[in-house]
Amino acid sequence: MTEEIVVIPGDGIGQEVVPAAVDVLDAVADFEFVKAEAGDHVLESTGEALPEETYDLAAGADATLFGAAGESAADVILPLREAVGSFANIRPARAYPGVDALRPETDLVFVRENTEGVYSGIESEIADGVTTLTRVITEDASRRIAEYGFEYAEANGYDDVTLAHKANVMRVTDGQFLDAARAVGDDRGVDYDDALMDALAMHLLLRPEEYGVVICPNLAGDMLSDLAAGLVGGLGLLPSANVGDDNALFEPVHGSAPDIAGEGIANPAATILSAAMLLEHLGYGEEATSVRTAVESVLESGPRTPDLGGSASTEDVTAAIVDEL
């Protein structure tokens, strides 16, 4: 049976890079693509950034490919992650041949808890000028993300696993996260390290080759993976997957980039690499490898978009990748 992929371009350069990724998927597999809408432009016309129809399509699909949302991002991506039952956000950060990377030895994967932490959305104003944010950390979610992270490291050949935390200050919440994650590692009988997330940020800049898979609470994973983008050449190279038990959502990390939207020069690599993660998730391992190989070849030899020092358009780069395939 043909798998159904919901395609949500969203705002800004999402309208340019998502069609590029669909062209690549079309070149390697036979999917049924269903387009759906979300984002600022939908909010303006309908009053809601994520229509119920789009939520339901994502919930019922085999996978979803999402571009980006602008000012309405929190009202789009958080419910979409909920729609696919995502508990893990996977963000690889690799340096590629031919790309001017600050740290060309970088090969990291951030496994980020995706359901709680400060992104639980529990905020309130308790008095005039006084606001609060409730940080939720549960043992079950902490163990679940740790299990996924250790399994990911083993399945993908990473020997180094690091647990990122701030348990010296957030003793109860991050203390629970750290205790639960350590217990998973101990139960599995594997080696791992843990590191304070602020110190880890410094060490990732200085010695990225010492790290492989980093298992993180929600906010830490968001921030550390963006930092890692600076090591490998920019956000235009970072894909991501939001994984649930039976469904998943795939998106580039870079956001809507309104400063270059509509110019046709957005780097499609992150979205196409996200599509490779989608292929792998659906069991198309050989096709996923071929897409990654094609992207790496084009990154190395060109053409390249302006963010990587070139002058090619989004369409030029996409066509070159499809030609490689």
C-alpha positions as CSV (number, residue, x, y, z in Angstrom):
1,M,0.0,0.0,0.0
2,T,1.3,3.5,-0.9
3,E,2.3,5.5,2.2
4,E,0.6,8.8,2.7
5,I,2.8,11.8,3.4
6,V,1.2,15.0,4.6
7,V,3.1,18.0,3.2
8,I,2.9,21.3,5.1
9,P,5.1,24.1,3.6
10,G,4.1,26.7,6.1
11,D,5.6,30.2,6.0
12,G,8.6,31.9,4.5
13,I,11.2,29.6,2.8
14,G,9.1,26.6,3.8
15,Q,7.2,27.3,0.6
16,E,10.4,26.9,-1.3
17,V,12.3,24.1,0.4
18,V,9.4,21.7,1.1
19,P,8.6,21.4,-2.7
20,A,12.3,20.7,-3.2
21,A,12.2,17.8,-0.7
22,V,9.1,16.5,-2.4
23,D,10.9,16.4,-5.7
24,V,13.6,14.4,-4.1
25,L,11.2,11.9,-2.5
26,D,9.5,11.5,-5.8
27,A,12.8,10.6,-7.4
28,V,13.3,7.6,-5.0
29,A,10.0,6.3,-3.9
30,D,6.3,6.2,-4.7
31,F,4.3,8.1,-2.1
32,E,0.9,9.8,-2.0
33,F,1.4,13.4,-1.1
34,V,-1.4,15.3,0.6
35,K,-0.8,19.1,0.9
36,A,-2.1,20.9,4.0
37,E,-1.8,24.5,5.3
38,A,-0.6,26.1,8.5
39,G,1.2,29.2,9.6
40,D,0.9,33.0,9.7
41,H,-0.8,33.2,6.3
42,V,-3.4,30.8,7.4
43,L,-3.9,32.6,10.7
44,E,-4.5,35.8,8.8
45,S,-7.2,34.3,6.5
46,T,-8.9,31.9,8.9
47,G,-8.1,33.1,12.4
48,E,-6.2,29.9,13.4
49,A,-2.7,29.0,12.6
50,L,-3.2,25.3,12.6
51,P,-6.6,24.3,11.1
52,E,-8.3,21.2,12.6
53,E,-8.2,19.6,9.2
54,T,-4.4,19.9,9.1
55,Y,-4.0,18.5,12.6
56,D,-6.2,15.5,11.7
57,L,-4.3,14.9,8.4
58,A,-1.0,14.8,10.3
59,A,-2.4,12.5,13.0
60,G,-3.7,10.0,10.4
61,A,-0.8,10.0,7.9
62,D,2.2,7.7,7.7
63,A,4.5,10.7,8.1
64,T,4.4,14.5,7.8
65,L,7.0,16.8,6.1
66,F,6.8,20.3,7.6
67,G,8.6,23.5,6.4
68,A,8.4,26.3,8.9
69,A,6.0,28.7,10.6
70,G,6.7,32.4,11.4
71,E,5.3,34.3,14.4
72,S,2.7,31.5,14.9
73,A,5.4,28.8,15.2
74,A,4.4,27.8,18.8
75,D,0.8,27.5,17.7
76,V,1.7,25.2,14.8
77,I,4.7,23.0,15.6
78,L,3.8,22.1,19.2
79,P,0.3,20.8,18.3
80,L,1.7,19.1,15.2
81,R,4.2,17.2,17.4
82,E,1.2,16.3,19.6
83,A,-0.7,15.1,16.6
84,V,1.9,12.6,15.7
85,G,2.5,11.5,19.3
86,S,6.1,12.7,19.2
87,F,8.1,12.2,22.4
88,A,11.6,12.5,20.8
89,N,13.1,15.2,18.7
90,I,16.2,14.0,16.8
91,R,18.6,16.6,15.5
92,P,21.8,15.5,13.8
93,A,24.6,18.0,13.3
94,R,27.3,16.9,10.9
95,A,30.1,18.7,9.1
96,Y,30.1,17.9,5.3
97,P,33.0,17.8,2.9
98,G,33.3,21.0,0.9
99,V,31.4,23.1,3.4
100,D,33.3,25.8,5.3
101,A,32.7,24.5,8.8
102,L,34.0,25.9,12.0
103,R,34.6,22.4,13.4
104,P,34.8,20.0,10.5
105,E,35.3,17.1,12.9
106,T,31.7,17.5,14.2
107,D,29.3,14.5,14.1
108,L,26.7,15.0,16.8
109,V,23.1,13.9,17.3
110,F,20.9,15.6,19.9
111,V,18.1,13.4,21.2
112,R,15.7,15.9,22.8
113,E,12.7,15.2,25.0
114,N,9.8,16.6,23.2
115,T,6.7,16.6,25.5
116,E,7.5,18.6,28.7
117,G,10.0,20.8,30.4
118,V,9.5,24.6,30.0
119,Y,7.7,23.9,26.7
120,S,4.7,22.5,28.5
121,G,3.0,25.8,28.1
122,I,2.1,26.3,31.7
123,E,2.5,30.1,32.1
124,S,0.5,32.6,34.1
125,E,0.5,36.1,35.4
126,I,0.0,35.9,39.1
127,A,0.1,39.7,39.7
128,D,0.6,42.8,37.7
129,G,4.2,42.6,36.4
130,V,4.7,39.1,37.9
131,T,4.7,36.0,35.7
132,T,5.5,32.4,36.2
133,L,6.5,29.4,34.1
134,T,6.0,25.9,35.4
135,R,8.7,23.3,34.4
136,V,7.3,19.8,34.2
137,I,9.7,16.8,34.3
138,T,8.4,13.3,34.8
139,E,10.3,10.1,35.5
140,D,8.4,8.3,32.7
141,A,9.2,10.8,30.0
142,S,12.8,11.0,31.2
143,R,13.3,7.2,31.0
144,R,11.5,7.1,27.7
145,I,13.8,9.6,26.0
146,A,16.9,8.0,27.6
147,E,15.8,4.6,26.3
148,Y,15.4,6.1,22.8
149,G,18.7,7.9,23.0
150,F,20.7,4.8,24.0
151,E,19.0,2.7,21.4
152,Y,19.7,5.3,18.7
153,A,23.4,5.4,19.7
154,E,23.7,1.7,19.5
155,A,21.8,1.4,16.2
156,N,23.8,4.1,14.5
157,G,27.3,3.3,15.8
158,Y,27.9,6.1,18.3
159,D,30.1,5.1,21.2
160,D,29.8,8.3,23.1
161,V,26.6,9.1,24.9
162,T,26.2,12.3,27.1
163,L,23.4,13.2,29.4
164,A,22.9,17.0,29.4
165,H,21.4,18.6,32.5
166,K,21.5,21.4,35.0
167,A,20.9,19.3,38.1
168,N,23.2,21.5,40.2
169,V,20.7,24.3,40.1
170,M,17.4,22.6,39.1
171,R,17.9,19.9,41.7
172,V,14.4,18.4,41.7
173,T,13.4,18.6,38.1
174,D,16.8,18.0,36.3
175,G,17.8,15.8,39.3
176,Q,14.9,13.5,38.3
177,F,15.8,13.6,34.6
178,L,19.4,12.8,35.4
179,D,18.6,10.0,37.8
180,A,16.1,8.4,35.4
181,A,18.5,8.6,32.4
182,R,21.4,7.2,34.5
183,A,19.3,4.3,35.5
184,V,18.6,3.5,31.9
185,G,22.2,3.6,31.0
186,D,23.1,1.4,34.0
187,D,20.4,-1.1,33.3
188,R,21.7,-1.4,29.7
189,G,25.3,-1.8,31.0
190,V,26.7,0.8,28.6
191,D,29.2,3.6,29.1
192,Y,27.9,7.2,29.3
193,D,28.9,10.6,30.7
194,D,26.8,13.4,32.0
195,A,27.5,17.1,31.7
196,L,26.1,20.4,32.9
197,M,24.4,21.9,29.9
198,D,26.2,25.3,30.1
199,A,29.6,23.7,30.4
200,L,28.7,21.3,27.7
201,A,28.0,24.2,25.4
202,M,31.6,25.3,25.8
203,H,33.1,21.8,25.4
204,L,31.1,21.3,22.2
205,L,32.7,24.4,20.7
206,L,36.2,23.3,21.8
207,R,36.1,19.5,21.4
208,P,33.1,18.4,19.4
209,E,34.9,15.2,18.3
210,E,34.6,13.9,21.9
211,Y,30.8,13.8,21.7
212,G,28.3,11.6,19.8
213,V,24.7,11.3,21.0
214,V,23.6,13.9,23.5
215,I,20.4,13.2,25.4
216,C,18.7,16.4,26.6
217,P,15.7,17.8,28.3
218,N,13.5,19.9,26.0
219,L,14.9,23.4,26.2
220,A,18.5,22.3,26.5
221,G,18.2,20.2,23.3
222,D,16.7,23.1,21.4
223,M,19.6,25.5,22.4
224,L,22.5,23.0,22.1
225,S,21.5,21.8,18.7
226,D,21.3,25.4,17.4
227,L,24.8,26.0,18.8
228,A,26.0,22.9,16.9
229,A,24.6,24.4,13.7
230,G,27.3,27.1,14.0
231,L,30.0,24.3,14.1
232,V,29.0,22.7,10.8
233,G,28.1,25.7,8.6
234,G,24.7,27.0,9.6
235,L,21.1,26.1,10.2
236,G,20.6,25.4,6.5
237,L,22.3,22.0,7.1
238,L,20.3,20.7,10.1
239,P,17.4,18.3,9.6
240,S,15.2,16.9,12.4
241,A,12.7,14.3,13.2
242,N,9.8,14.3,15.7
243,V,9.3,10.7,16.5
244,G,6.3,8.9,18.1
245,D,5.4,5.3,18.5
246,D,3.5,5.0,15.2
247,N,3.9,8.4,13.5
248,A,6.5,11.1,12.9
249,L,7.0,14.6,11.7
250,F,10.1,15.8,9.8
251,E,11.2,19.4,9.6
252,P,14.4,21.5,9.0
253,V,15.7,23.3,12.0
254,H,16.2,26.7,10.3
255,G,12.7,28.3,10.6
256,S,10.9,30.5,8.1
257,A,13.8,32.9,7.3
258,P,11.6,35.8,6.3
259,D,14.7,37.9,5.3
260,I,15.2,35.7,2.2
261,A,11.7,34.3,1.7
262,G,10.6,34.6,-1.9
263,E,14.0,35.1,-3.3
264,G,14.5,31.5,-4.4
265,I,17.9,31.2,-2.7
266,A,17.0,29.2,0.4
267,N,19.3,26.2,1.0
268,P,17.1,23.1,0.7
269,A,19.7,20.7,2.2
270,A,18.2,20.6,5.7
271,T,14.7,19.8,4.4
272,I,16.0,17.2,2.0
273,L,18.0,15.6,4.8
274,S,14.8,15.7,6.9
275,A,13.2,13.8,4.0
276,A,16.0,11.3,4.2
277,M,15.1,10.8,7.9
278,L,11.5,10.3,6.8
279,L,12.5,7.6,4.3
280,E,14.5,5.8,7.0
281,H,11.6,6.0,9.4
282,L,9.3,4.3,6.9
283,G,11.8,1.6,6.2
284,Y,13.4,2.9,3.0
285,G,16.9,2.5,4.3
286,E,18.7,2.3,0.9
287,E,16.8,5.2,-0.5
288,A,17.6,7.3,2.6
289,T,21.3,6.5,2.1
290,S,21.2,7.4,-1.5
291,V,19.5,10.8,-0.7
292,R,22.2,11.6,1.9
293,T,24.9,10.6,-0.5
294,A,23.5,12.8,-3.2
295,V,23.2,15.8,-0.8
296,E,26.8,15.3,0.4
297,S,28.1,15.1,-3.2
298,V,26.3,18.4,-4.1
299,L,27.5,20.1,-1.0
300,E,31.0,19.1,-1.8
301,S,31.1,19.9,-5.5
302,G,28.3,22.4,-5.9
303,P,26.2,24.2,-6.9
304,R,25.7,26.0,-3.5
305,T,23.3,28.5,-2.3
306,P,24.5,31.9,-1.0
307,D,24.5,30.8,2.7
308,L,27.3,28.4,1.8
309,G,29.2,30.9,-0.3
310,G,27.7,30.1,-3.7
311,S,25.2,31.9,-6.0
312,A,22.9,29.0,-6.9
313,S,19.1,29.0,-6.5
314,T,17.1,26.6,-4.5
315,E,15.9,25.0,-7.8
316,D,19.5,24.7,-9.0
317,V,20.6,22.8,-5.9
318,T,17.5,20.6,-5.9
319,A,18.0,19.7,-9.6
320,A,21.6,18.8,-8.9
321,I,20.6,16.5,-6.1
322,V,18.0,14.8,-8.2
323,D,20.5,14.4,-11.0
324,E,22.9,12.7,-8.5
325,L,20.0,10.3,-7.6
